[in-house]
Amino acid sequence: MDKIIPRWEWRSFGQRFGEAEARMAALTPEAVQESDEVYLLPGAGLSAASGNVKVRAELMDIKILQQVNADGLEQWTPVMKAGFPLAASDVVRVFESLQLPPPALSRASYTFDEFMAAFAQPPDFVGDFAGGAIRRVDVHKRRVRYTVGGCTAEFSDVLANGKPTRTIAVESPDAAAVMRAVRELGLGGYSNTSYSRGLAALIDDAPERYAVIDAGTNSIKFHIGERDSAGHWRTLVDRAELTRLGEGLAQQGVIIDAALERTVAAIGGMADEARQHGVRALAAVGTAGLRIAANAEAVLAAILARTGVQIEVISGEEESRLAYLAAKSGLGLKTGSLVVFDTGGGSSQFTFGHDSTVDERFSINVGAVRYTERFKLDQVVSLDTLHEAMASISADLSCIDGRAKPDVLVAMGGAVTNMTAVKHGLATYDPSIVQGAVIDRAEIERQIELYRSRDAEARRAIIGLQPKRAEVILAGACIVRMVMEKLGKESFTVSDRGLRHGVLAERFDT
């Protein structure tokens, strides 16, 4: 063999890779290559130390994992390229590379067909792999090669035992260069998966898991969804942590250190949980607080450095579009005029549409944190102060004045899901009750009075209300009340499918 230069490798499998596909399509391909290869996997399951063993160009080709660095990159070293007939000693090396016990050998050497007949189960084998058996995977690849940041990058269409998938890979002897290239392609949130593990998951129809973090002004929302081979989604994790990232933002114009610390702790825990669940990718988006904070760039850099999570700050219009997508699909709404609004800590997003068409979407800086701080709505509030707050909200919502009354009004976000939980007295949040619930104007008025007459500490005793939302819930209820009034609706339908669900559908659904 030629001089061996160990290379750091990064790879991910899936049907869609979002922005990375567009970025690679804009590059000039350096080579296109098609090949038929045979991968060999241990039938009893891959161990962390299993080698990458395949037959390509009539050579038994083995690479061994040398090390994994702090970024999860794997360094693989070629250790054998041997032609057929394969010597008995090389057959033993194949088994050792797969972490399997070598069998008793009856020949001094083996042709390809003899090796496969003696040691490998055929691609269409169904059943248990008897001790030590090798699993054969017939793979056809179409690889398009590029150079990204000095690294070799490939985008491949793969057919493994008749099942299709796609894979993007980046490799170089320089680990730091690989990570820069991965981020340049927009793949920083994707997990690194070796070829053998990716093939095993594909042919076993292993469910695919994906995670989304929504870094809002008041709360950090987290979702892990699992998609089976038929394309059906199942929720594994769906929760929020109130970190008040936007605390003091309206007055100071920056995200303060205490808010950053709370947010880093929450996002770091979510990233750890995502890894424990074996997600293929994690997408993280930031909204109003990170759009307007003067120190947003430094905050994003600190979060990346301390948690490994790269947050993409999206526009208010994009936030509206994704929320609309989540609500429409989650509630099964197909015809008629529809307004979806999502009110958060720093802004509110509106999307107006009909049937399957989005007519208009926009975001305005109407959020619960701002009014809470301006009018001290975390305290017991007089009627005069309440009316002042409502008048200010009304003025800031003037852009929805004079609109046609929609057939359906859908509300989402932490304020409305908490109000729904309070209405139903949910000591434990139950999405099956919240999703699709209808809240009328009388219930909103009742809850405004409930919150107005109590300070934040007293509100924490209200069943259904998250304790950390006690400070901002009155402002949220007032915003919801004013939206209903301006759009002429006596009630709205609740969607507990928020921005995170829209991101999940957009980035990772097939």
Protein Blocks (a to p, Z undefined) as FASTA:
>chain_A
ZZdddddddddddfbecjmmmmmmmpccfbdcdddddddddfkbpafklccdddeehiac
ddddfbdcfkopacdddfbdcdddddfklmmmmmmmnopacdddfbfbdcfklmmmmmpc
cfklgcdddehiacddddddddddddeehiacddddddeehiacdddddddfblklmmmm
mmmnopmmpccddfklmmmmmmnopacddddddddfkbccdddddddfkopacdfbdcdd
dehlmgoklmnopacfklmmmmmmmmmmmmmmmmmnopabdcddddfklmmmmklmmmmm
mmmmmnopacddddfklmmmmmmmmmmmmnopagdcdddddddfkbccddddehjbcfbd
cdddddfklmmmmnopmbccdfklmmmmmmmmmmmmmmmgoiacdfbdcdedjklmmmmm
mmnopabacfklmnopacdfklmmmmmmmmmmpcfklmmmpghiafklmmmmmmmmmmmm
mmmmmnopabdcddfbdfklmmmmmmmmZZ
